[in-house]
Amino acid sequence: MNKKEVIEDTNPESFESAMEQLETLVSRMESGDLSLEESLKAFEQGVHLTRFCQDQLQKAELKVQELNSKGEIIGIDQENEP
């Protein structure tokens, strides 16, 4: 990644991908290498990624609540299966 580049892809495929992108953005912003305009763009992307992560966590929480209300117990190995 070029010193002045900011992550362009803010439509992550997964929660983990979004978290990686957020970590990269934070590192770039903390480095002090970004201009004001680049910092604002990075901040905007960070807000978008944060909202995506919050949405994913909320969906997971609702799923867990639904499963608990039905009295079903799933094992850790089954957690990621459809």
N, C-alpha and C positions, 0 to 999 in steps of 0.2 A: 504494500500500500504506500502510495506517495505520501510524503510528509504532510501535504496540505489536503489530502483526500479525506472525505468524510464518508461514512458508510452510506451507500445509495439505496440498498435493498432494505426497505423497512416493512416488507411484507413477509415476515418469517414463516417458515414451514412448521415450526414447532415452538413450544415454550423454551426448550433448551437452546434453540437457534436464536430466539429473541434475547435470551439472557446473555449469550455470547456476544451478540451485537451490542447490547447495552454495556457490557464490560469493556468492549473495544472503544465505544464512544466515550465512556468515562475516562479511560486512560488517555485518549487523544486530547480531551478537554483539560485534564489535569496536567498534561505535558506543557501546556502553554504555547504550543506551536501553531495553534489555529488563530486566524484573524477573527475580528469581531463578527463578521458576516458568517464565517464558517462555524464559529461557536454557536451562533443563533440557530443555524441550520442543524447542527449536531443536537442542540437542546430540543428543537422541534422533533427530530427523529427519535430522540430519547423519550419524549412524552408519548409519541405514537407507540413505541415498543413497550413502554410501561403499561399503557392501556391494554395492549394486546395480552401482556402477561397477566394483568389483573383479570381480564376476561377469561383467560384459560384457567386460572386458579378458581374463579367463581364457578365455572362449569364443572370443574373437578369436585369442588365442595358440594355442589348440588347433587351430583351423581352419588357421592358418598352418603349424603343425607337420604337420598331416595333408597339406596340399598339398605341402609340401616333401618329405615321405616318399614321396609318389606321383611325385615328380619333375616335377610340373606347375608351370609358371610362369604367373602371371597378371599382366597389366599393371595399372598404377595406375587406368586408366579403368574396368577391369572389376571393381575391388575391391568396389564397393557393389552390384553386380548379383547377383540371386538365382542 
